[in-house]
């Protein structure tokens, strides 16, 4: 990930499967007070769409992540 502001990071994926439900976990030590594993479940977006569908993801045990779908035109559906 690249820092693009004091508290904003971004990453670009160019090979995301289309029209498939995907899940993503973002680990951030700054959210350990909310989630002991550091998995961020808010303030995460894809193509400027805020992700809100919290789903279990594999990790050191099951950890929360966020789910979304990307359409052929790049539209993200949370």
N, C-alpha and C positions, 0 to 999 in steps of 0.2 A: 504494500500500500504506500501511497505517496501523500505526504502532508500538503494540503492546499489551503491551509489556514491555521490559526492558533489551536483550534480544536476540531478540525475537519480533515478527514482522510478519504482518499478515493482509490479505486482500482478499476481497471478496464478489462473486461473479458470479451474476447472476440469470437469465441466458439461455444456459446451457450446454446444448449438444445432448445428448439422452438416447440411451443405448444405442449410442453411437458411440465408437470408440477415439480419445481426444484426447491431445495432447502439449502440454507446458508447459515453458518454460525459465525458470528464475529466475536472474537475474544478480546476483551479490553480490561486491563487491570483496574481502570478507573471505576468500573461498575461492580467491583467485588462487594461493595456495601449493599448492593441490591441483589446480587447473585454470587454466591461464594465461588463459582467456577469462572466468573468474569465474562460470562456469555451476555452480550448486549441484546436486549429485546425491545429497545426503543431508540429513536433517533437514527434509524438505518433506512436508507432509501436505495432504490434501483431506478435508473433513468428518471430521477426526480420524483418518483412515486414512493411515498412512505410505506414501508413494509410493516404489517400489523398482525399477520397470521402466525402466531407462535406455535411451533411444532417441535417434537423431540428430534434431536440429532445425535449421532454417535460421537463419542469422545472418551474421556475418562469416566465411563458410565454414560448414561443418557443426559444430555445437556440441552437447554432450550436454544432453538434457532428460529429462523423466519422463512416462510414459504412464499413462493410467487411463481408466476408463469410469464414467459416472454413470447409475444406474438411475432410473426414474420416481419412486421413493420417496426419492431422494437418496442411496442407497447407493453408495459408491465402491468399485470393484474395481481394485486396482493392476495 
